[in-house]
Amino acid sequence: MLQRMCWVFPDRESTRTAAQWSRAFWRTYQEVAQDLGLSWERTTPEAVTVDALDPQNPRVFVDGKLVTPDDTLFITSPYTLPYQAADTFNQFTLYAVLEQAGFYLPHPAWLAALGNDKMATLLFLRDSPIPPIPSVRIGSGRDLPYEEFLPAIEKLTYPAIVKPAGWCASRGINMAHDEHDVRGLLSLAQGGDTTLVFQPYLGRSTTDYRVHMVDGKPHTTLLRIPGDGARYPQYSTGARLRYAPLPEELAPALEFFAKKLPLPYFCVDFLHDGERFWLSEVEPDGAIMCPDPGDPEVVRQNRAIVRDRFQAYRDGHARSRGAL
């Protein structure tokens, strides 16, 4: 019987950032899990050790305590912000180890790279009824001065939105107005070997719809509207957030995502440019973003998303163990 959820997360946060994430969602996750009769633990990759001296019966330990596929599931979405780079390889390989050891992963190992790179995601979902936003992916390694990326941007239109291919939380987003900006941003990205994605800018009126999917069905839709003077609709730039009805145009497309991503929970982000929708990205670990923490109804809705997400994890675990 499932007893605990271990959330694999690198221990690289500053004191202030750790407190911020705790207020934003970690505390809620722990409380909701407790309401469901489960323990919730944030687990560093290095805290997991594996004894496979007998490969037929591997033993897995978390902080020195034995855990089993019957009583524990691991949540395994990679975190690859610059200060987490030292943990990236261990995260990816650990997910494969846990899966091979028989643990149920709500975000399976095959999804780790696919969901972490925006270009990989868009190519995987290229047949989506809502078209993926056109994109160019460019690495920024040591040979960047040879400008061998120029053929890839021949058809890129400007201005273009520029994003790290594998970061999160709206970090690193910029604008390129011409090839000179492309060169400059790639040069800066070279300092951290960061791969960038370039996409046509859809305009200041672009809105963002995040659809929370639970057990293959749309659960809740979050609408993000750009803040005053902002170029894109993100919380970090003052975006206005509110829960909204699911747009009718998106409903049929979500069946496609449910089939392509047979996961108990994930989020799909769509951009609307005033005329049409574009597929932006998929977030297997889409966090809750509270539009108004002072509104009791909003807080209730946030907790409902987390509760139903965790219940879907528990049901998935039970199915994997033959209990459902």
Secondary structure, DSSP 8 states (H G I E B T S, - for coil): ---EEEEE--S---HHHHHHHIIIIIHHHHHHHHHTT-EEEEE-GGGEEEE-SSTTS-EEEETTEEE-TTTEEEE------GGGHHHHHHHHHHHHHHHHTT---SS-THHHHHHHSHHHHHHHTTT-SS-B---EEE---TTGGG-TTGGGGTT--SSEEEEESS--TTTT-EEE-SHHHHHHHHHHHHTTT--EEEEE---TT-EEEEEEEETTEEEEEEEEE--TT-SS--GGGT-EEEEE---TTTHHHHHHHHHH---SEEEEEEEE-SS-EEEEEEETT-----S-TT-HHHHHHHHHHHHHHHHHHHHHHHHHTT--
